[in-house]
Amino acid sequence: MKILITGFAGFIGFHAAREFLRRGWEVVGIDNFNDYYSVKLKRDRAAVLEALPGFSARELDICDLEGLRGAFAAEKPDVVLNLAAQPGVRYCIDHPFVYQKTNIEGFLNVLECCRHAAKVPKLVFASSSSVYGGNKKMPFEESDKVDTPISLYAATKKANELMAHTYSHLYGMQTIGLRLFTVYGAWYRPDMALSLFADAMLHGRPIKVFNNGDMLRDFTYVDDIVDGIVRVVESNALPAYDIFNIGNHRSEKLLDVINVLANSLGVEPKMEMLPMQAGDVYATYASIEKLNKAVGYEPKTTIREGIPVFAKWYREYHGL
Ligand SMILES: NC(=O)c1ccc[n+]([C@@H]2O[C@H](COP(=O)([O-])OP(=O)(O)OC[C@H]3O[C@@H](n4cnc5c(N)ncnc54)[C@H](O)[C@@H]3O)[C@@H](O)[C@H]2O)c1
């Protein structure tokens, strides 16, 4: 079986590609290696994958419809895992059009290429917990109303869910959306809070703590996310269209997370308390019952187990 992973040089794409290769899949990766964050980190992840048998890569932008059509025609994947996106709930305030381009137009290209493929692949795509916006009812369930996003990023992810539903309905394609909840682990994205905290802590700078640290996040270790993705990809029992949360079902206090990280790095954190940022939500907390019932998903990793793995990788990769 062959899986085509868009955004393979990204944090989650890298881990997912590695796991699918380990399970005997042939993996084709697509990525445009954009400079939203360190291109070197993306190239380093890609180099690890390129050394593994069964992997091949194409440097390609999903907004390049002709290029993408060519890749689909040549590769004929059984499954497409769409992870390529412009992420970040804050970056969209100053860069809205990147979101429109990659997350809407690029995603439409992926849908179109799936639709017109000789053998239509199953499409599994990354949505986000951010679609729950400022919802107060916890934990977040897939049946909750998600019509009030509070960032453009969230709006594009919700749009992806709607677009995928339309394609399933009109063309009988199987499309499954996964609402990922704050993922972390080794080979992490440098723009995420844990990385920013680690960098500041290791350089003796104060960390910027928004809403005075009064925030709750369902932090999910990347191996658990990948386990959920694999279960969805390999299941033959899912409907033509569905949406699932993939989280940890543990909503952690931000200050506890900071303490676990500081302990893992062996430093005393200095904190600069700041107000809430636009686009940020107060709390995220995933109900994972639906995915558990559908494919037996059960996350295993607590932040006390997962954060030390991230901290060790961070020190080693950055030579700190
Ligand atoms: N990391 C999280 O906590 C989290 C949470 C919810 C949802 N998600 C979603 O999961 C997916 C993967 O996230 P990640 O954390 O690995 O992000 P990432 O930025 O590390 O990975 C995305 C990859 O896609 C590539 N890419 C971006 N635009 C592209 C384009 N137009 N064409 C081709 N490649 C392109 C980037 O170069 C990057 O390598 C994204 O869709 C993201 O929105 C992530």
The ligand as an SDF file (V2000), in Angstrom:
LIG
                    3D

 44 48  0  0  0  0  0  0  0  0999 V2000
    1.1410   20.7040   15.7570 N   0  0  0  0  0  0  0  0  0  0  0  0
   -0.0670   20.8800   16.2990 C   0  0  0  0  0  0  0  0  0  0  0  0
   -0.2070   21.0450   17.5180 O   0  0  0  0  0  0  0  0  0  0  0  0
   -1.3030   20.8530   15.4230 C   0  0  0  0  0  0  0  0  0  0  0  0
   -2.5580   20.9930   16.0520 C   0  0  0  0  0  0  0  0  0  0  0  0
   -3.7050   20.9720   15.2550 C   0  0  0  0  0  0  0  0  0  0  0  0
   -3.6080   20.7960   13.8880 C   0  0  0  0  0  0  0  0  0  0  0  0
   -2.3740   20.6770   13.2990 N   0  0  0  0  0  0  0  0  0  0  0  0
   -2.3290   20.4970   11.8410 C   0  0  0  0  0  0  0  0  0  0  0  0
   -1.5170   19.3710   11.5360 O   0  0  0  0  0  0  0  0  0  0  0  0
   -0.8260   19.5810   10.3110 C   0  0  0  0  0  0  0  0  0  0  0  0
    0.6640   19.4040   10.5080 C   0  0  0  0  0  0  0  0  0  0  0  0
    1.0990   20.3230   11.5000 O   0  0  0  0  0  0  0  0  0  0  0  0
    2.6220   20.4270   11.9590 P   0  0  0  0  0  0  0  0  0  0  0  0
    2.6260   20.8330   13.3830 O   0  0  0  0  0  0  0  0  0  0  0  0
    3.3730   19.2210   11.5320 O   0  0  0  0  0  0  0  0  0  0  0  0
    3.0560   21.7110   11.0930 O   0  0  0  0  0  0  0  0  0  0  0  0
    4.3950   21.9620   10.2460 P   0  0  0  0  0  0  0  0  0  0  0  0
    4.3700   23.4040    9.8750 O   0  0  0  0  0  0  0  0  0  0  0  0
    5.5780   21.4540   10.9920 O   0  0  0  0  0  0  0  0  0  0  0  0
    4.1750   21.0620    8.9600 O   0  0  0  0  0  0  0  0  0  0  0  0
    3.4910   21.4920    7.8160 C   0  0  0  0  0  0  0  0  0  0  0  0
    4.3790   21.1970    6.6130 C   0  0  0  0  0  0  0  0  0  0  0  0
    3.6350   21.5330    5.4470 O   0  0  0  0  0  0  0  0  0  0  0  0
    4.4970   22.2030    4.5470 C   0  0  0  0  0  0  0  0  0  0  0  0
    3.6930   23.0940    3.7180 N   0  0  0  0  0  0  0  0  0  0  0  0
    3.0540   24.2400    4.0970 C   0  0  0  0  0  0  0  0  0  0  0  0
    2.4340   24.8110    3.0610 N   0  0  0  0  0  0  0  0  0  0  0  0
    2.6470   23.9890    1.9970 C   0  0  0  0  0  0  0  0  0  0  0  0
    2.2560   24.0390    0.6430 C   0  0  0  0  0  0  0  0  0  0  0  0
    1.5300   25.0620    0.1590 N   0  0  0  0  0  0  0  0  0  0  0  0
    2.6410   23.0320   -0.1720 N   0  0  0  0  0  0  0  0  0  0  0  0
    3.3920   22.0010    0.2840 C   0  0  0  0  0  0  0  0  0  0  0  0
    3.8090   21.9050    1.5750 N   0  0  0  0  0  0  0  0  0  0  0  0
    3.4330   22.8900    2.4140 C   0  0  0  0  0  0  0  0  0  0  0  0
    5.4790   22.9680    5.4040 C   0  0  0  0  0  0  0  0  0  0  0  0
    6.6950   23.2490    4.7300 O   0  0  0  0  0  0  0  0  0  0  0  0
    5.6620   22.0140    6.5810 C   0  0  0  0  0  0  0  0  0  0  0  0
    6.7850   21.1800    6.3870 O   0  0  0  0  0  0  0  0  0  0  0  0
   -1.2280   20.9740    9.8380 C   0  0  0  0  0  0  0  0  0  0  0  0
   -2.3120   20.8410    8.9470 O   0  0  0  0  0  0  0  0  0  0  0  0
   -1.6850   21.6590   11.1040 C   0  0  0  0  0  0  0  0  0  0  0  0
   -2.6170   22.6800   10.8280 O   0  0  0  0  0  0  0  0  0  0  0  0
   -1.2220   20.6940   14.0420 C   0  0  0  0  0  0  0  0  0  0  0  0
  1  2  1  0
  2  3  2  0
  2  4  1  0
  4  5  1  0
  4 44  2  0
  5  6  2  0
  6  7  1  0
  7  8  2  0
  8  9  1  0
  8 44  1  0
  9 10  1  0
  9 42  1  0
 10 11  1  0
 11 12  1  0
 11 40  1  0
 12 13  1  0
 13 14  1  0
 14 15  2  0
 14 16  1  0
 14 17  1  0
 17 18  1  0
 18 19  2  0
 18 20  1  0
 18 21  1  0
 21 22  1  0
 22 23  1  0
 23 24  1  0
 23 38  1  0
 24 25  1  0
 25 26  1  0
 25 36  1  0
 26 27  1  0
 26 35  1  0
 27 28  2  0
 28 29  1  0
 29 30  1  0
 29 35  2  0
 30 31  1  0
 30 32  2  0
 32 33  1  0
 33 34  2  0
 34 35  1  0
 36 37  1  0
 36 38  1  0
 38 39  1  0
 40 41  1  0
 40 42  1  0
 42 43  1  0
M  CHG  2   8   1  16  -1
M  END
$$$$
